[in-house]
């Protein structure tokens, strides 16, 4: 028979479950990054390899989609961190009941930790998409303005040539 109180038995079971949940959310970062890099890799490849032959609207749409994906994946990563923090706090509460110290003593905080590294990855890729998007939009607008400008001038020059000197 166990010497644990009913509260300690329940806390021990919950502690094991909390540990599994923390492991799950820790692994979520890896899974999300894998999917993020796969999707963005295909999109970047399509723009880099086929961009010149793709219609401009497709290139710009792909670049906008890539930028939006960065922000969506960043939000998912932040949510994973929120859940992990919630389970960490609960694990620390349970450790007081169980006299455990696995989560009570944390490693020292570093300037550049896992969270900042993951968030930086999303930010850098977003900047890459933005660096591609701005020139694409500028070139498209410039071409559009040039066509309107040249079209107007050609009409004027045709009318002038018809009227004679």
Beta strands, then each sheet from edge to edge (+ up, - down):
end
